[in-house]
């Protein structure tokens, strides 16, 4: 089962809270090692990560700040409820860090019907004749940057795949 969530990236003038909450520091350090210790060093200096009460189904949000910094807000209720699932926390943190540090956006295919050909394409996706590029063959999202949280099954089954995506991605 895939659990849906939302995260979003918006510009904002300044951080609500400066600094990185100590709870998040281990995730930031493991992410830095994953992408290369010196990679994007200046972006880490301007990073703020804190708890917040986010609206609706939003569990994480990256803000690009007017001063060149970044702020990640993580929903405190979701964090508490996911306390027994360290992999889920890790994946959400890496997802938000990818938004802020490497400016990555969601990879979901935007389904807009512009003409008859795109209508046929959409029908093909719907009935399964055309493979959905945003999913692997087993139905798991094809990217950590998909707009849904990865199920426990997908995280365990494709852990190496998702970590390699982060390591190999180059902006």
C-alpha positions in Angstrom: 0.0 0.0 0.0 1.3 3.4 -0.9 0.7 6.1 1.6 0.0 9.5 0.0 1.5 12.7 1.3 2.3 16.0 0.0 5.4 18.2 0.2 5.9 21.4 -1.6 8.6 23.9 -2.4 7.9 27.6 -2.1 9.8 30.8 -1.8 9.7 32.7 1.5 11.4 35.8 2.9 13.1 34.2 6.0 13.2 31.1 8.2 10.6 30.7 10.9 13.3 29.2 13.1 17.1 29.3 12.5 19.3 26.3 12.7 18.8 22.6 12.5 16.8 20.8 15.2 19.2 18.2 16.8 16.7 15.5 16.0 17.4 16.0 12.3 21.2 16.3 12.4 21.9 12.5 11.9 19.8 12.5 8.7 21.6 15.6 7.4 25.0 14.0 8.1 24.1 10.7 6.5 22.7 12.6 3.5 25.9 14.7 3.2 28.0 11.5 3.1 25.6 10.0 0.5 26.0 12.9 -1.9 29.6 13.6 -1.2 30.9 15.5 1.8 31.9 18.6 0.0 29.0 18.7 -2.4 27.0 21.9 -2.2 28.8 22.9 1.0 27.4 26.5 0.8 23.9 25.2 0.7 24.3 23.3 3.9 25.6 26.4 5.7 22.3 28.1 5.0 20.0 25.1 5.9 17.4 25.3 8.7 15.3 22.2 9.6 12.6 22.3 12.2 9.2 20.9 13.3 6.0 22.6 12.3 2.3 21.9 12.2 1.6 21.5 8.5 -1.8 21.6 7.0 -3.7 18.7 5.5 -1.7 15.8 4.1 1.6 17.8 3.9 4.3 16.1 6.0 7.3 18.0 4.7 8.0 21.3 3.0 11.1 22.9 1.6 11.2 26.7 1.5 13.7 28.6 -0.6 14.5 31.8 1.4 15.1 35.3 0.0 18.5 35.4 1.8 19.7 32.4 -0.2 19.0 30.0 2.6 16.6 27.0 2.9 14.2 25.8 5.5 12.7 22.4 5.8 9.6 22.0 7.9 8.6 18.5 9.1 5.1 17.9 10.5 5.5 17.2 14.1 2.4 14.9 14.3 3.6 12.8 11.4 7.1 12.5 12.9 5.8 11.3 16.2 3.5 8.8 14.5 6.4 7.4 12.3 8.6 7.0 15.4 8.9 3.2 14.8 9.7 3.5 11.1 13.2 5.0 10.8 13.4 4.2 7.1 10.3 6.2 6.4 11.8 9.2 8.3 15.0 8.8 6.4 13.3 8.7 3.0 11.2 11.8 3.8 14.2 13.7 5.0 16.3 12.7 2.0 13.3 13.7 -0.3 13.1 17.2 1.3 16.9 17.6 1.3 16.9 16.8 -2.4 14.3 19.6 -2.9 16.3 22.1 -1.0 20.0 21.2 -1.5 19.8 20.0 -5.1 16.7 21.8 -6.3 15.0 18.6 -7.4 11.2 18.6 -8.2 8.7 15.8 -8.1 9.1 13.3 -10.9 5.4 12.4 -11.3 4.2 12.5 -14.9 1.8 15.5 -15.4 -1.3 14.1 -17.1 -2.5 16.8 -19.4 -4.5 16.0 -22.5 -3.6 18.5 -25.2 -4.7 16.6 -28.3 -6.1 13.3 -29.6 -2.7 11.6 -29.4 -2.2 12.5 -25.7 -5.8 11.3 -25.1 -4.8 7.9 -26.6 -1.6 7.9 -24.6 -3.6 8.5 -21.4 -6.0 5.7 -22.2 -3.0 3.4 -22.8 -1.7 4.3 -19.3 -5.1 3.7 -17.8 -5.6 0.2 -19.3 -2.0 -0.9 -18.9 -0.9 -1.0 -22.6 1.6 1.8 -22.0 4.1 1.6 -19.1 3.9 4.4 -16.6 7.4 6.0 -16.6 7.0 7.2 -13.0 6.6 3.6 -11.7 8.8 0.5 -11.7 7.3 -2.7 -13.1 6.2 -3.9 -9.7 4.3 -0.6 -9.1 6.8 1.1 -6.8 7.6 4.7 -7.6 10.6 5.0 -10.0 12.1 7.8 -8.0 12.6 8.9 -4.4 11.3 12.3 -5.8 7.8 10.9 -6.5 5.1 12.8 -4.7 4.0 9.9 -2.6 5.8 8.3 0.3 7.3 5.0 -0.5 5.6 2.0 1.1 7.6 -0.2 3.5 7.7 -2.9 0.8 9.1 -0.5 -1.9 11.6 1.0 0.5 13.0 -2.4 1.5 12.7 -4.0 -1.9 14.4 -1.1 -3.8 16.5 0.5 -1.0 19.8 0.3 -3.0 18.0 1.6 -6.2 16.8 4.7 -4.4 20.1 5.4 -2.7 21.9 5.0 -6.0 19.5 7.5 -7.5 20.6 10.1 -4.9 24.3 9.3 -5.4 24.2 9.3 -9.2 21.9 12.3 -9.7 23.7 15.3 -11.0 22.4 18.8 -11.3 
